[in-house]
Amino acid sequence: MVKQLAEEYIARGDPLGWHEELYRLAGGDPAVIPWADMKCNVNFLEWVQRCDLHSEGKTALVIGCGLGDDAEALARLNFEVTAFDISPTAIEWCRKRFPDSKVRYLVADLFEPGELLQRKYDFILEVYTLQVLPPNLQQRAMSCIAHFLTDGGTLLVITRGRDDEELHGSGMHWRLSHGDLNGFVKSGLREVSFEDYMDQEDPPVRRFRVEYSR
Ligand SMILES: C[S@@+](CC[C@H](N)C(=O)[O-])C[C@H]1O[C@@H](n2cnc3c(N)ncnc32)[C@H](O)[C@@H]1O
């Protein structure tokens, strides 16, 4: 159902519009949202547990935050967190779920970021947003994300992976290759680490977890 919805929107030239429609159709039921685990992303948690994240007095930005669990995890780590999503319904849902949250939740389009300040964020988390964008939008998306990062800051990207010669995918799953992700390097970032692994989903999904710095 979700793949079909995405394909319909893409066919009519609106590749971003299906997200809001999906969140609205869900009517508050997270079971309808395929990526809504209602807990912090395990691929992100694993990374956090083995790295030395300096959060005191630091700002963090969550791209396409969905229902907010990763943003809340960063707030618990003491970051000053801004989290945005293109879907007003998703952001309203975050505010309802976490009424006492310290996270600043915003409705914003990555491609027209408005009040999100350029080069302002010390840590940026991007989980599964690039992979829902058709390939013709991914390079521009990487450039937009890179511009949010402050000098010396860290960006962590978690996405579906593919080999360069494999097909991108379709509908709601547009896998990225290591070559595709070079868009971050072209936008002025340095690749610090690159992991290519099968995740813990059933069936397992090939993931790339990539850390960049400016
Ligand atoms: C696959 S979901 C992942 C959500 C969340 N990161 C997670 O892992 O649960 C992708 C999210 O990106 C949002 N999104 C898609 N295009 C966007 C854009 N141009 N700007 C901001 N958010 C966008 C969608 O509304 C959706 O919540």
The ligand as a MOL file (V3000), in Angstrom:
LIG
                    3D

  0  0  0     0  0            999 V3000
M  V30 BEGIN CTAB
M  V30 COUNTS 27 29 0 0 0
M  V30 BEGIN ATOM
M  V30 1 C 11.6780 6.6760 5.8060 0
M  V30 2 S 11.1350 7.9640 6.8130 0 CHG=1
M  V30 3 C 12.3140 7.9120 8.1480 0
M  V30 4 C 11.8470 8.6740 9.3570 0
M  V30 5 C 12.8210 8.6290 10.5370 0
M  V30 6 N 14.1110 9.1840 10.1940 0
M  V30 7 C 12.9460 7.2170 11.0210 0
M  V30 8 O 14.0100 6.6130 10.7990 0
M  V30 9 O 11.9890 6.7140 11.6200 0 CHG=-1
M  V30 10 C 11.6280 9.4220 5.9310 0
M  V30 11 C 11.1160 10.7030 6.5710 0
M  V30 12 O 11.6110 11.8100 5.8330 0
M  V30 13 C 10.5850 12.7670 5.6980 0
M  V30 14 N 10.9050 13.5380 4.4940 0
M  V30 15 C 10.8400 13.1380 3.2000 0
M  V30 16 N 11.2330 14.1190 2.3810 0
M  V30 17 C 11.5630 15.1770 3.1810 0
M  V30 18 C 12.0250 16.4920 2.9030 0
M  V30 19 N 12.2180 16.9240 1.6530 0
M  V30 20 N 12.2600 17.3020 3.9510 0
M  V30 21 C 12.0460 16.8660 5.2210 0
M  V30 22 N 11.6030 15.6470 5.5320 0
M  V30 23 C 11.3710 14.7930 4.5150 0
M  V30 24 C 9.3200 11.9460 5.6160 0
M  V30 25 O 8.1660 12.6580 5.9430 0
M  V30 26 C 9.6160 10.8160 6.5930 0
M  V30 27 O 9.1890 11.1170 7.9030 0
M  V30 END ATOM
M  V30 BEGIN BOND
M  V30 1 1 1 2
M  V30 2 1 2 3
M  V30 3 1 2 10
M  V30 4 1 3 4
M  V30 5 1 4 5
M  V30 6 1 5 6
M  V30 7 1 5 7
M  V30 8 2 7 8
M  V30 9 1 7 9
M  V30 10 1 10 11
M  V30 11 1 11 12
M  V30 12 1 11 26
M  V30 13 1 12 13
M  V30 14 1 13 14
M  V30 15 1 13 24
M  V30 16 1 14 15
M  V30 17 1 14 23
M  V30 18 2 15 16
M  V30 19 1 16 17
M  V30 20 1 17 18
M  V30 21 2 17 23
M  V30 22 1 18 19
M  V30 23 2 18 20
M  V30 24 1 20 21
M  V30 25 2 21 22
M  V30 26 1 22 23
M  V30 27 1 24 25
M  V30 28 1 24 26
M  V30 29 1 26 27
M  V30 END BOND
M  V30 END CTAB
M  END
